[in-house]
Amino acid sequence: MSATGEVAGPARRGRRIILWRHGQTSWNVERRFQGSTDVELTGAGVAQARRAARLLAGLGPDAIVASDLKRAANTAAELAVLTGLEVVLEEGLRETYAGVWQGLTHDEIIARYGEEYAAWKRGEPVRRGGGELETEVADRAAPVVLRHAEKLPEDGTLVVVSHGGTIRTTIGRLIGLEPRSWESLGGLTNCCWSVLGEGVRGWRLLEHNAGTLPEPVLGDDD
């Protein structure tokens, strides 16, 4: 009850953004850097997507948007089947373009481009393989997420299906972390998700890498 004697209504939860990483691919298993290469889900990846979709459908999403790469689009399709929602495909949600790194295993990258790899892991701005900076990925992905979030009803939920690196940079941008700190968010396991909630001071991280018991993170940056 308020000071004036009026009974307060239920508190607004605010809008939510669920950032969901795609299911497993063969390149994830091989720890091969995918980047913007369009690699299909494995059978295990499809099963992961179906399991996760059943959980996410219970959260009552209002909209689904996904990277147009097959591994993300096909993951999103499993949730669309359960919810009846249309999936909006967005090129801006693709994984980081990583130039000559794409198709190489992490061991091969370290062997051939060790200094560049180490600098990236230290949080320095690096064009991995001659590709995009992490800040450039955030520049293209975060506005897409915000544009769709702005269309949500009050207390609505948006599901964004994308890639490990793109999700991490987008979260970092939306919650106001300095780019060199984005790596501290940690990786996402295949078909796990993070949740951002709308607060009075902007977006805040409510959950990270949710949806499973602890498992190895395979090829998070692709």
MDTraj code that builds the backbone (N, CA, C; nanometers):
import mdtraj as md
import numpy as np

residues = "MET SER ALA THR GLY GLU VAL ALA GLY PRO ALA ARG ARG GLY ARG ARG ILE ILE LEU TRP ARG HIS GLY GLN THR SER TRP ASN VAL GLU ARG ARG PHE GLN GLY SER THR ASP VAL GLU LEU THR GLY ALA GLY VAL ALA GLN ALA ARG ARG ALA ALA ARG LEU LEU ALA GLY LEU GLY PRO ASP ALA ILE VAL ALA SER ASP LEU LYS ARG ALA ALA ASN THR ALA ALA GLU LEU ALA VAL LEU THR GLY LEU GLU VAL VAL LEU GLU GLU GLY LEU ARG GLU THR TYR ALA GLY VAL TRP GLN GLY LEU THR HIS ASP GLU ILE ILE ALA ARG TYR GLY GLU GLU TYR ALA ALA TRP LYS ARG GLY GLU PRO VAL ARG ARG GLY GLY GLY GLU LEU GLU THR GLU VAL ALA ASP ARG ALA ALA PRO VAL VAL LEU ARG HIS ALA GLU LYS LEU PRO GLU ASP GLY THR LEU VAL VAL VAL SER HIS GLY GLY THR ILE ARG THR THR ILE GLY ARG LEU ILE GLY LEU GLU PRO ARG SER TRP GLU SER LEU GLY GLY LEU THR ASN CYS CYS TRP SER VAL LEU GLY GLU GLY VAL ARG GLY TRP ARG LEU LEU GLU HIS ASN ALA GLY THR LEU PRO GLU PRO VAL LEU GLY ASP ASP ASP".split()
xyz = np.array([
    [0.0856, -0.1191, 0.0000],
    [0.0000, 0.0000, 0.0000],
    [0.0892, 0.1241, 0.0000],
    [0.0491, 0.2244, -0.0766],
    [0.1289, 0.3459, -0.0848],
    [0.0998, 0.4365, 0.0329],
    [0.1772, 0.5471, 0.0435],
    [0.1603, 0.6422, 0.1539],
    [0.0232, 0.7076, 0.1511],
    [-0.0391, 0.7094, 0.0338],
    [-0.1712, 0.7718, 0.0217],
    [-0.2837, 0.6736, 0.0517],
    [-0.2475, 0.5487, 0.0855],
    [-0.3499, 0.4499, 0.1158],
    [-0.3943, 0.3698, -0.0044],
    [-0.3399, 0.3973, -0.1245],
    [-0.3784, 0.3237, -0.2433],
    [-0.3013, 0.1928, -0.2502],
    [-0.3676, 0.0900, -0.2986],
    [-0.3040, -0.0393, -0.3155],
    [-0.2223, -0.0376, -0.4445],
    [-0.0942, -0.0675, -0.4306],
    [-0.0077, -0.0654, -0.5487],
    [-0.0363, -0.1854, -0.6368],
    [-0.0295, -0.1639, -0.7689],
    [-0.0458, -0.2739, -0.8634],
    [0.0824, -0.3548, -0.8717],
    [0.0788, -0.4627, -0.9487],
    [0.1990, -0.5460, -0.9624],
    [0.3121, -0.4671, -1.0267],
    [0.4333, -0.4918, -0.9780],
    [0.5484, -0.4199, -1.0313],
    [0.5732, -0.4609, -1.1761],
    [0.6127, -0.3637, -1.2560],
    [0.6477, -0.3926, -1.3952],
    [0.7748, -0.4742, -1.3981],
    [0.7723, -0.5835, -1.4722],
    [0.8936, -0.6629, -1.4871],
    [0.9887, -0.5969, -1.5868],
    [0.9333, -0.5295, -1.6853],
    [1.0135, -0.4732, -1.7933],
    [1.0343, -0.5746, -1.9046],
    [1.0844, -0.5255, -2.0147],
    [1.1086, -0.6127, -2.1292],
    [1.2290, -0.7020, -2.1031],
    [1.2317, -0.8160, -2.1710],
    [1.3439, -0.9097, -2.1612],
    [1.3969, -0.9417, -2.3005],
    [1.5271, -0.9601, -2.3083],
    [1.5916, -1.0077, -2.4305],
    [1.6636, -1.1376, -2.3964],
    [1.6278, -1.2440, -2.4649],
    [1.6943, -1.3734, -2.4479],
    [1.7858, -1.3938, -2.5681],
    [1.9151, -1.4001, -2.5440],
    [2.0136, -1.4177, -2.6503],
    [2.0576, -1.5642, -2.6498],
    [2.0176, -1.6370, -2.7535],
    [2.0269, -1.7830, -2.7583],
    [2.1286, -1.8244, -2.8636],
    [2.2300, -1.8985, -2.8204],
    [2.3302, -1.9467, -2.9149],
    [2.2775, -2.0683, -2.9915],
    [2.3181, -2.0803, -3.1170],
    [2.2750, -2.1904, -3.2032],
    [2.3225, -2.3259, -3.1508],
    [2.2641, -2.4327, -3.2068],
    [2.3031, -2.5683, -3.1718],
    [2.4372, -2.6083, -3.2317],
    [2.4803, -2.7264, -3.1947],
    [2.6113, -2.7768, -3.2337],
    [2.6241, -2.7974, -3.3846],
    [2.7438, -2.7670, -3.4362],
    [2.7801, -2.7977, -3.5744],
    [2.9026, -2.8892, -3.5727],
    [2.9337, -2.9488, -3.6862],
    [3.0529, -3.0339, -3.6932],
    [3.1787, -2.9521, -3.6686],
    [3.1791, -2.8260, -3.7100],
    [3.2972, -2.7416, -3.6881],
    [3.3135, -2.7065, -3.5408],
    [3.2032, -2.6966, -3.4656],
    [3.2157, -2.6788, -3.3209],
    [3.2874, -2.7978, -3.2593],
    [3.2466, -2.9177, -3.2974],
    [3.3067, -3.0391, -3.2422],
    [3.4553, -3.0450, -3.2746],
    [3.4912, -3.0010, -3.3959],
    [3.6308, -3.0024, -3.4393],
    [3.7080, -2.8813, -3.3894],
    [3.6406, -2.7935, -3.3143],
    [3.6998, -2.6673, -3.2684],
    [3.7585, -2.5891, -3.3851],
    [3.6775, -2.5820, -3.4906],
    [3.7171, -2.5122, -3.6124],
    [3.6459, -2.3778, -3.6155],
    [3.7183, -2.2700, -3.6402],
    [3.6617, -2.1352, -3.6343],
    [3.5688, -2.1134, -3.7541],
    [3.4406, -2.0953, -3.7259],
    [3.3421, -2.0812, -3.8331],
    [3.3302, -1.9383, -3.8842],
    [3.3216, -1.8430, -3.7914],
    [3.2983, -1.7054, -3.8348],
    [3.1701, -1.6967, -3.9162],
    [3.1764, -1.6336, -4.0320],
    [3.0578, -1.6159, -4.1160],
    [3.0369, -1.7307, -4.2137],
    [3.1188, -1.8390, -4.2052],
    [3.0968, -1.9559, -4.2895],
    [2.9635, -2.0195, -4.2519],
    [2.8857, -2.0614, -4.3522],
    [2.7496, -2.1100, -4.3278],
    [2.7503, -2.2611, -4.3087],
    [2.7694, -2.3053, -4.1857],
    [2.7808, -2.4467, -4.1519],
    [2.6485, -2.4951, -4.0921],
    [2.6067, -2.6158, -4.1330],
    [2.4795, -2.6724, -4.0870],
    [2.4899, -2.7267, -3.9443],
    [2.3756, -2.7417, -3.8785],
    [2.3678, -2.8118, -3.7513],
    [2.3931, -2.9603, -3.7711],
    [2.4535, -3.0234, -3.6721],
    [2.4601, -3.1693, -3.6679],
    [2.3258, -3.2233, -3.6183],
    [2.3102, -3.3575, -3.6236],
    [2.1909, -3.4173, -3.5653],
    [2.1800, -3.3851, -3.4176],
    [2.2951, -3.3869, -3.3483],
    [2.2950, -3.3497, -3.2062],
    [2.2543, -3.2043, -3.1886],
    [2.2956, -3.1181, -3.2812],
    [2.2593, -2.9773, -3.2744],
    [2.1105, -2.9547, -3.2899],
    [2.0475, -3.0299, -3.3793],
    [1.9021, -3.0211, -3.3961],
    [1.8329, -3.0663, -3.2681],
    [1.8813, -3.1756, -3.2080],
    [1.8224, -3.2240, -3.0828],
    [1.8382, -3.1206, -2.9711],
    [1.9545, -3.0548, -2.9659],
    [1.9760, -2.9492, -2.8664],
    [1.8748, -2.8361, -2.8851],
    [1.8544, -2.7973, -3.0113],
    [1.7623, -2.6877, -3.0411],
    [1.6199, -2.7231, -2.9990],
    [1.5802, -2.8467, -3.0235],
    [1.4441, -2.8879, -2.9879],
    [1.4250, -2.8906, -2.8362],
    [1.5267, -2.9397, -2.7654],
    [1.5168, -2.9427, -2.6194],
    [1.5089, -2.8012, -2.5628],
    [1.5984, -2.7140, -2.6089],
    [1.6004, -2.5771, -2.5583],
    [1.4727, -2.5029, -2.5962],
    [1.4220, -2.5291, -2.7165],
    [1.3003, -2.4613, -2.7615],
    [1.1828, -2.4916, -2.6695],
    [1.1763, -2.6145, -2.6193],
    [1.0666, -2.6482, -2.5272],
    [1.0746, -2.5658, -2.3996],
    [1.1954, -2.5411, -2.3514],
    [1.2130, -2.4585, -2.2318],
    [1.1793, -2.3121, -2.2608],
    [1.2314, -2.2612, -2.3712],
    [1.2109, -2.1195, -2.4032],
    [1.0657, -2.0897, -2.4386],
    [0.9972, -2.1851, -2.4988],
    [0.8560, -2.1626, -2.5319],
    [0.7751, -2.1363, -2.4054],
    [0.8174, -2.1984, -2.2945],
    [0.7476, -2.1782, -2.1681],
    [0.7615, -2.0376, -2.1120],
    [0.8565, -1.9593, -2.1660],
    [0.8740, -1.8207, -2.1220],
    [0.7824, -1.7243, -2.1973],
    [0.7067, -1.7761, -2.2933],
    [0.6094, -1.6938, -2.3639],
    [0.6693, -1.5823, -2.4476],
    [0.7646, -1.6147, -2.5379],
    [0.8240, -1.5078, -2.6188],
    [0.7211, -1.4394, -2.7070],
    [0.7460, -1.3120, -2.7331],
    [0.6584, -1.2326, -2.8202],
    [0.7137, -1.2187, -2.9608],
    [0.8440, -1.2386, -2.9777],
    [0.9063, -1.2218, -3.1092],
    [1.0362, -1.3011, -3.1122],
    [1.0719, -1.3457, -3.2342],
    [1.1974, -1.4191, -3.2551],
    [1.2707, -1.3544, -3.3718],
    [1.3973, -1.3257, -3.3519],
    [1.4823, -1.2732, -3.4575],
    [1.6096, -1.3554, -3.4570],
    [1.6671, -1.3804, -3.5765],
    [1.7828, -1.4695, -3.5838],
    [1.8799, -1.4250, -3.6913],
    [2.0052, -1.4619, -3.6717],
    [2.1051, -1.4543, -3.7780],
    [2.0554, -1.5354, -3.8966],
    [2.0897, -1.4908, -4.0181],
    [2.0449, -1.5637, -4.1367],
    [2.1352, -1.6813, -4.1725],
    [2.2424, -1.7058, -4.0962],
    [2.3228, -1.8250, -4.1190],
    [2.2436, -1.9480, -4.0735],
    [2.2594, -2.0591, -4.1465],
    [2.1713, -2.1752, -4.1277],
    [2.1710, -2.2276, -3.9852],
    [2.2868, -2.2278, -3.9198],
    [2.2914, -2.2860, -3.7856],
    [2.2066, -2.2084, -3.6863],
    [2.1957, -2.0781, -3.7054],
    [2.1100, -1.9968, -3.6186],
    [1.9650, -1.9998, -3.6657],
    [1.9436, -1.9855, -3.7964],
    [1.8075, -1.9836, -3.8501],
    [1.7346, -2.1151, -3.8221],
    [1.8051, -2.2273, -3.8354],
    [1.7419, -2.3568, -3.8108],
    [1.7185, -2.3824, -3.6625],
    [1.8043, -2.3270, -3.5776],
    [1.7792, -2.3330, -3.4334],
    [1.6527, -2.2541, -3.3993],
    [1.6430, -2.1343, -3.4540],
    [1.5252, -2.0501, -3.4293],
    [1.3967, -2.1156, -3.4787],
    [1.4065, -2.1896, -3.5886],
    [1.2881, -2.2531, -3.6465],
    [1.2233, -2.3514, -3.5495],
    [1.3040, -2.4149, -3.4640],
    [1.2477, -2.5094, -3.3669],
    [1.1588, -2.4379, -3.2655],
    [1.1956, -2.3170, -3.2265],
    [1.1119, -2.2396, -3.1352],
    [0.9884, -2.1864, -3.2080],
    [1.0046, -2.1503, -3.3336],
    [0.8914, -2.1000, -3.4109],
    [0.7814, -2.2050, -3.4242],
    [0.8201, -2.3318, -3.4409],
    [0.7223, -2.4399, -3.4516],
    [0.6360, -2.4471, -3.3264],
    [0.6973, -2.4288, -3.2110],
    [0.6257, -2.4424, -3.0835],
    [0.5425, -2.3195, -3.0485],
    [0.5843, -2.2037, -3.0934],
    [0.5177, -2.0788, -3.0541],
    [0.4252, -2.0211, -3.1610],
    [0.4443, -2.0636, -3.2852],
    [0.3671, -2.0058, -3.3949],
    [0.4161, -1.8693, -3.4388],
    [0.5297, -1.8256, -3.3835],
    [0.5843, -1.6953, -3.4199],
    [0.6653, -1.7046, -3.5486],
    [0.6704, -1.5966, -3.6225],
    [0.7546, -1.5877, -3.7414],
    [0.8970, -1.5534, -3.6981],
    [0.9951, -1.6137, -3.7636],
    [1.1349, -1.5791, -3.7385],
    [1.1775, -1.4721, -3.8382],
    [1.2243, -1.3600, -3.7871],
    [1.2780, -1.2535, -3.8722],
    [1.4290, -1.2745, -3.8830],
    [1.4795, -1.2927, -4.0039],
    [1.6219, -1.3168, -4.0250],
    [1.6946, -1.1852, -4.0498],
    [1.8076, -1.1681, -3.9821],
    [1.8841, -1.0442, -3.9893],
    [2.0315, -1.0743, -4.0169],
    [2.0839, -1.0230, -4.1263],
    [2.2250, -1.0407, -4.1592],
    [2.3149, -0.9780, -4.0524],
    [2.2665, -0.8721, -3.9877],
    [2.3455, -0.8030, -3.8867],
    [2.3756, -0.8859, -3.7633],
    [2.3088, -1.0001, -3.7481],
    [2.3310, -1.0870, -3.6327],
    [2.4280, -1.2007, -3.6631],
    [2.4906, -1.1985, -3.7804],
    [2.5885, -1.3025, -3.8140],
    [2.7082, -1.2982, -3.7200],
    [2.7814, -1.4111, -3.7186],
    [2.9034, -1.4164, -3.6398],
    [3.0109, -1.3289, -3.7028],
    [3.1112, -1.2952, -3.6241],
    [3.2249, -1.2155, -3.6668],
    [3.2889, -1.2732, -3.7933],
    [3.3093, -1.1897, -3.8929],
    [3.3879, -1.2323, -4.0091],
    [3.5341, -1.2354, -3.9653],
    [3.5985, -1.3512, -3.9826],
    [3.7348, -1.3694, -3.9310],
    [3.8353, -1.4038, -4.0401],
    [3.8090, -1.3645, -4.1636],
    [3.9073, -1.3749, -4.2702],
    [3.9733, -1.5109, -4.2808],
    [4.1066, -1.5117, -4.2791],
    [4.1821, -1.6354, -4.3013],
    [4.1745, -1.7309, -4.1822],
    [4.1235, -1.6868, -4.0684],
    [4.1044, -1.7781, -3.9559],
    [3.9921, -1.8773, -3.9819],
    [3.8965, -1.8400, -4.0645],
    [3.7780, -1.9225, -4.0839],
    [3.8162, -2.0567, -4.1485],
    [3.7693, -2.1639, -4.0886],
    [3.8004, -2.2972, -4.1358],
    [3.9189, -2.3605, -4.0664],
    [3.9956, -2.2818, -3.9906],
    [4.1099, -2.3342, -3.9174],
    [4.0675, -2.3771, -3.7769],
    [4.1343, -2.4783, -3.7235],
    [4.1109, -2.5149, -3.5839],
    [4.1811, -2.4118, -3.4945],
    [4.1447, -2.4115, -3.3677],
    [4.2089, -2.3180, -3.2753],
    [4.3580, -2.3480, -3.2632],
    [4.3960, -2.4766, -3.2660],
    [4.5385, -2.5109, -3.2612],
    [4.6119, -2.4575, -3.3840],
    [4.5494, -2.4663, -3.5005],
    [4.6112, -2.4140, -3.6233],
    [4.6255, -2.2622, -3.6176],
    [4.5243, -2.1957, -3.5621],
    [4.5307, -2.0493, -3.5492],
    [4.6456, -2.0100, -3.4573],
    [4.6568, -2.0787, -3.3442],
    [4.7642, -2.0475, -3.2496],
    [4.9004, -2.0711, -3.3137],
    [4.9124, -2.1788, -3.3905],
    [5.0410, -2.2110, -3.4542],
    [5.0785, -2.1086, -3.5607],
    [4.9816, -2.0590, -3.6358],
    [5.0106, -1.9701, -3.7489],
    [5.0006, -1.8218, -3.7128],
    [4.9122, -1.7911, -3.6205],
    [4.8847, -1.6499, -3.5873],
    [4.8877, -1.6313, -3.4357],
    [4.9878, -1.6882, -3.3712],
    [4.9931, -1.6916, -3.2258],
    [4.9909, -1.5549, -3.1598],
    [5.0671, -1.4595, -3.2127],
    [5.0710, -1.3262, -3.1520],
    [4.9361, -1.2564, -3.1631],
    [4.8739, -1.2702, -3.2788],
    [4.7428, -1.2096, -3.3006],
    [4.6391, -1.2725, -3.2073],
    [4.6447, -1.4028, -3.1920],
    [4.5514, -1.4750, -3.1050],
    [4.5701, -1.4310, -2.9595],
    [4.6958, -1.4216, -2.9163],
    [4.7238, -1.3820, -2.7779],
    [4.6773, -1.2391, -2.7501],
    [4.6973, -1.1501, -2.8474],
    [4.6540, -1.0111, -2.8307],
    [4.5023, -1.0032, -2.8172],
    [4.4315, -1.0827, -2.8962],
    [4.2851, -1.0862, -2.8875],
    [4.2416, -1.1340, -2.7489],
    [4.3043, -1.2394, -2.6984],
    [4.2672, -1.2931, -2.5677],
    [4.2995, -1.1944, -2.4551],
    [4.3967, -1.1039, -2.4777],
    [4.4277, -1.0005, -2.3772],
    [4.3265, -0.8862, -2.3802],
    [4.2366, -0.8885, -2.4757],
    [4.1364, -0.7839, -2.4860],
    [4.1754, -0.6686, -2.5748],
    [4.2818, -0.6857, -2.6537],
    [4.3238, -0.5808, -2.7453],
    [4.2372, -0.5843, -2.8719],
    [4.2146, -0.4689, -2.9349],
    [4.1374, -0.4680, -3.0588],
    [4.2157, -0.5345, -3.1713],
    [4.1662, -0.6471, -3.2185],
    [4.2367, -0.7274, -3.3194],
    [4.1412, -0.7626, -3.4319],
    [4.1876, -0.7437, -3.5548],
    [4.1115, -0.7909, -3.6710],
    [4.1531, -0.9361, -3.6962],
    [4.0858, -1.0262, -3.6296],
    [4.1223, -1.1673, -3.6386],
    [4.1168, -1.2144, -3.7836],
    [4.2297, -1.2635, -3.8324],
    [4.2354, -1.3110, -3.9698],
    [4.2146, -1.2032, -4.0740],
    [4.2271, -1.0770, -4.0321],
    [4.1991, -0.9669, -4.1244],
    [4.0520, -0.9311, -4.1326],
    [3.9732, -0.9826, -4.0395],
    [3.8284, -0.9597, -4.0424],
    [3.7833, -0.8431, -3.9565],
    [3.6682, -0.8608, -3.8912],
    [3.6054, -0.7530, -3.8158],
    [3.6642, -0.7389, -3.6754],
    [3.6637, -0.6171, -3.6249],
    [3.6871, -0.5925, -3.4835],
    [3.5614, -0.6305, -3.4047],
    [3.5793, -0.6688, -3.2789],
    [3.4633, -0.6996, -3.1951],
    [3.3711, -0.5784, -3.1821],
    [3.4274, -0.4598, -3.1757],
    [3.3439, -0.3393, -3.1662],
    [3.2605, -0.3192, -3.2926],
    [3.3142, -0.3599, -3.4074],
    [3.2378, -0.3485, -3.5321],
    [3.1223, -0.4481, -3.5348],
    [3.1435, -0.5651, -3.4753],
    [3.0346, -0.6621, -3.4646],
    [2.9235, -0.6042, -3.3768],
    [2.9620, -0.5458, -3.2636],
    [2.8625, -0.4830, -3.1762],
    [2.7919, -0.3669, -3.2462],
    [2.8660, -0.2932, -3.3280],
    [2.8073, -0.1801, -3.4000],
    [2.6946, -0.2238, -3.4923],
    [2.7060, -0.3436, -3.5497],
    [2.6012, -0.3887, -3.6416],
    [2.4932, -0.4722, -3.5722],
    [2.5330, -0.5476, -3.4673],
    [2.4377, -0.6389, -3.4044],
    [2.3507, -0.5719, -3.2981],
    [2.4109, -0.4907, -3.2113],
    [2.3341, -0.4314, -3.1012],
    [2.2161, -0.3465, -3.1508],
    [2.2323, -0.2644, -3.2559],
    [2.1163, -0.1873, -3.3030],
    [2.0028, -0.2756, -3.3549],
    [2.0359, -0.3901, -3.4151],
    [1.9319, -0.4824, -3.4604],
    [1.8517, -0.5325, -3.3414],
    [1.9205, -0.5734, -3.2360],
    [1.8538, -0.6232, -3.1162],
    [1.7663, -0.5135, -3.0547],
    [1.8193, -0.3932, -3.0428],
    [1.7424, -0.2840, -2.9825],
    [1.6205, -0.2475, -3.0669],
    [1.6375, -0.2501, -3.1981],
    [1.5248, -0.2165, -3.2866],
    [1.4088, -0.3124, -3.2661],
    [1.4393, -0.4398, -3.2516],
    [1.3320, -0.5376, -3.2301],
    [1.2793, -0.5308, -3.0871],
    [1.3660, -0.5027, -2.9907],
    [1.3203, -0.4906, -2.8518],
    [1.2233, -0.3744, -2.8348],
    [1.2469, -0.2673, -2.9083],
    [1.1602, -0.1501, -2.8977],
    [1.0175, -0.1785, -2.9458],
    [0.9999, -0.2823, -3.0253],
    [0.8670, -0.3180, -3.0774],
    [0.7881, -0.4051, -2.9797],
    [0.8537, -0.4508, -2.8728],
    [0.7883, -0.5405, -2.7783],
    [0.6772, -0.4697, -2.7014],
    [0.5754, -0.5455, -2.6613],
    [0.4787, -0.4883, -2.5668],
    [0.5438, -0.4693, -2.4311],
    [0.4776, -0.3945, -2.3442],
    [0.5281, -0.3772, -2.2074],
    [0.5448, -0.5152, -2.1437],
    [0.6599, -0.5398, -2.0837],
    [0.6925, -0.6687, -2.0225],
    [0.7081, -0.7815, -2.1244],
    [0.7283, -0.7465, -2.2510],
    [0.7421, -0.8473, -2.3551],
    [0.8800, -0.9109, -2.3578],
    [0.8907, -1.0226, -2.4311],
    [1.0149, -1.0995, -2.4395],
    [1.0550, -1.1205, -2.5849],
    [1.1798, -1.0857, -2.6153],
    [1.2378, -1.1061, -2.7474],
    [1.3418, -1.2167, -2.7393],
    [1.3362, -1.3132, -2.8306],
    [1.4399, -1.4154, -2.8413],
    [1.5267, -1.3833, -2.9625],
    [1.6562, -1.3714, -2.9391],
    [1.7546, -1.3418, -3.0430],
    [1.8428, -1.4655, -3.0587],
    [1.8422, -1.5271, -3.1767],
    [1.9216, -1.6473, -3.2002],
    [2.0437, -1.6086, -3.2831],
    [2.1596, -1.6244, -3.2234],
    [2.2802, -1.5764, -3.2897],
    [2.3981, -1.6679, -3.2553],
    [2.5159, -1.6107, -3.2423],
    [2.6414, -1.6848, -3.2312],
    [2.7168, -1.6383, -3.1065],
    [2.8067, -1.7250, -3.0564],
    [2.8729, -1.6970, -2.9303],
    [2.9427, -1.5634, -2.9250],
    [3.0253, -1.5341, -3.0240],
    [3.0989, -1.4084, -3.0241],
    [3.0083, -1.2882, -3.0388],
    [2.9116, -1.2984, -3.1289],
    [2.8191, -1.1871, -3.1513],
    [2.7339, -1.1610, -3.0279],
    [2.6889, -1.2668, -2.9616],
    [2.6098, -1.2497, -2.8399],
    [2.6922, -1.1822, -2.7312],
    [2.8164, -1.2260, -2.7129],
    [2.9000, -1.1672, -2.6083],
    [2.9243, -1.0186, -2.6341],
    [2.9573, -0.9824, -2.7568],
    [2.9828, -0.8414, -2.7857],
    [2.8558, -0.7575, -2.7718],
    [2.7421, -0.8157, -2.8095],
    [2.6151, -0.7437, -2.7972],
    [2.5794, -0.7217, -2.6510],
    [2.5962, -0.8257, -2.5688],
    [2.5707, -0.8079, -2.4254],
    [2.6630, -0.7008, -2.3682],
    [2.7918, -0.7100, -2.4018],
    [2.8865, -0.6107, -2.3520],
    [2.8463, -0.4693, -2.3871],
    [2.8037, -0.4491, -2.5116],
    [2.7616, -0.3158, -2.5554],
    [2.6356, -0.2710, -2.4820],
    [2.5376, -0.3591, -2.4697],
    [2.4094, -0.3175, -2.4122],
    [2.4154, -0.2917, -2.2624],
    [2.5073, -0.3589, -2.1916],
    [2.5160, -0.3339, -2.0471],
    [2.6278, -0.2358, -2.0125],
    [2.6938, -0.1825, -2.1154],
    [2.7877, -0.0730, -2.0938],
    [2.9268, -0.1119, -2.0500],
    [2.9694, -0.2360, -2.0751],
    [3.1067, -0.2749, -2.0421],
    [3.2049, -0.2173, -2.1442],
    [3.3252, -0.1896, -2.0998],
    [3.4310, -0.1498, -2.1919],
    [3.4679, -0.2689, -2.2795],
    [3.4964, -0.2466, -2.4083],
    [3.5246, -0.3595, -2.4987],
    [3.6314, -0.4555, -2.4493],
    [3.7359, -0.4062, -2.3836],
    [3.8418, -0.4963, -2.3391],
    [3.7930, -0.5908, -2.2292],
    [3.6752, -0.5624, -2.1720],
    [3.6197, -0.6470, -2.0655],
    [3.5168, -0.7477, -2.1171],
    [3.4850, -0.7428, -2.2460],
    [3.3797, -0.8304, -2.2968],
    [3.4147, -0.9776, -2.2805],
    [3.5425, -1.0110, -2.2930],
    [3.5855, -1.1494, -2.2794],
    [3.5536, -1.2046, -2.1402],
    [3.5438, -1.1179, -2.0405],
    [3.5176, -1.1629, -1.9032],
    [3.3770, -1.2199, -1.8869],
    [3.2900, -1.1983, -1.9850],
    [3.1561, -1.2550, -1.9776],
    [3.1581, -1.4071, -1.9909],
    [3.2642, -1.4614, -2.0487],
    [3.2724, -1.6061, -2.0630],
    [3.1935, -1.6558, -2.1817],
    [3.2169, -1.7822, -2.2174],
    [3.1572, -1.8387, -2.3377],
    [3.0169, -1.8920, -2.3161],
    [2.9498, -1.9177, -2.4268],
    [2.8184, -1.9802, -2.4262],
    [2.8295, -2.1215, -2.4820],
    [2.7718, -2.2164, -2.4115],
    [2.7614, -2.3530, -2.4612],
    [2.6578, -2.3568, -2.5739],
    [2.6739, -2.4508, -2.6679],
    [2.5754, -2.4624, -2.7754],
    [2.4339, -2.4719, -2.7201],
    [2.3462, -2.3911, -2.7748],
    [2.2035, -2.3877, -2.7434],
    [2.1719, -2.3399, -2.6024],
    [2.2663, -2.2749, -2.5372],
    [2.2365, -2.2063, -2.4116],
    [2.2125, -2.0574, -2.4395],
    [2.1688, -1.9870, -2.3392],
    [2.1262, -1.8490, -2.3616],
    [2.1607, -1.7600, -2.2428],
    [2.1556, -1.6313, -2.2685],
    [2.1701, -1.5291, -2.1659],
    [2.0470, -1.4398, -2.1694],
    [2.0148, -1.3794, -2.0560],
    [1.8937, -1.2988, -2.0447],
    [1.9298, -1.1582, -1.9988],
    [1.8832, -1.0594, -2.0728],
    [1.8943, -0.9196, -2.0337],
    [1.7573, -0.8698, -1.9914],
    [1.7535, -0.7949, -1.8828],
    [1.6290, -0.7361, -1.8363],
    [1.6360, -0.5851, -1.8425],
    [1.5227, -0.5243, -1.8648],
    [1.5131, -0.3789, -1.8734],
    [1.5026, -0.3205, -1.7331],
    [1.6002, -0.2387, -1.6963],
    [1.5969, -0.1732, -1.5668],
    [1.5844, -0.0225, -1.5821],
    [1.5746, 0.0476, -1.4716],
    [1.5574, 0.1928, -1.4779],
    [1.6819, 0.2620, -1.5337],
    [1.7983, 0.1959, -1.5246],
    [1.9219, 0.2544, -1.5762],
    [1.9663, 0.1915, -1.7079],
    [1.8787, 0.1133, -1.7676],
    [1.9139, 0.0482, -1.8934],
    [1.9104, -0.1030, -1.8793],
    [1.9772, -0.1729, -1.9706],
    [1.9747, -0.3179, -1.9709],
    [2.0731, -0.3742, -1.8683],
    [2.0337, -0.4844, -1.8055],
    [2.1216, -0.5500, -1.7098],
    [2.1197, -0.7002, -1.7363],
    [2.2289, -0.7664, -1.7041],
    [2.2436, -0.9096, -1.7266],
    [2.1810, -0.9855, -1.6109],
    [2.0780, -1.0650, -1.6407],
    [2.0067, -1.1420, -1.5386],
    [2.0544, -1.2863, -1.5315],
    [2.0856, -1.3457, -1.6469],
    [2.1347, -1.4830, -1.6528],
    [2.2393, -1.4915, -1.7624],
    [2.3349, -1.5833, -1.7463],
    [2.4359, -1.6026, -1.8506],
    [2.4667, -1.7504, -1.8651],
    [2.4679, -1.7982, -1.9897],
    [2.4953, -1.9389, -2.0230],
    [2.3995, -2.0314, -1.9499],
    [2.2715, -1.9965, -1.9515],
    [2.1688, -2.0759, -1.8847],
    [2.1184, -2.1865, -1.9770],
    [2.0544, -2.2868, -1.9155],
    [1.9876, -2.3873, -1.9961],
    [2.0437, -2.5265, -1.9868],
    [2.1519, -2.5466, -1.9126],
    [2.2127, -2.6784, -1.9066],
    [2.2946, -2.6912, -1.7792],
    [2.3271, -2.8132, -1.7434],
    [2.4321, -2.8353, -1.6447],
    [2.5646, -2.7988, -1.7094],
    [2.6695, -2.7696, -1.6329],
    [2.7957, -2.7267, -1.6932],
    [2.8478, -2.8259, -1.7975],
    [2.8791, -2.7735, -1.9147],
    [2.9347, -2.8516, -2.0244],
    [3.0477, -2.7718, -2.0866],
    [3.1375, -2.8391, -2.1607],
    [3.2442, -2.7645, -2.2280],
    [3.1873, -2.6652, -2.3282],
    [3.2514, -2.5513, -2.3405],
    [3.2134, -2.4524, -2.4416],
    [3.2948, -2.4824, -2.5667],
    [3.2277, -2.5208, -2.6741],
    [3.2952, -2.5591, -2.7965],
    [3.2805, -2.4499, -2.9006],
    [3.3926, -2.3915, -2.9436],
    [3.3901, -2.2930, -3.0511],
    [3.2947, -2.1797, -3.0252],
    [3.3046, -2.1173, -2.9077],
    [3.2074, -2.0133, -2.8699],
    [3.2087, -1.8950, -2.9639],
    [3.3225, -1.8648, -3.0234],
    [3.3310, -1.7458, -3.1068],
    [3.2946, -1.7751, -3.2524],
    [3.2001, -1.8645, -3.2733],
    [3.1535, -1.8907, -3.4075],
    [3.0155, -1.9523, -3.4061],
])
top = md.Topology()
chain = top.add_chain()
for i, resn in enumerate(residues, 1):
    res = top.add_residue(resn, chain, resSeq=i)
    for name in ("N", "CA", "C"):
        top.add_atom(name, md.element.get_by_symbol(name[0]), res)
traj = md.Trajectory(xyz[None], top)
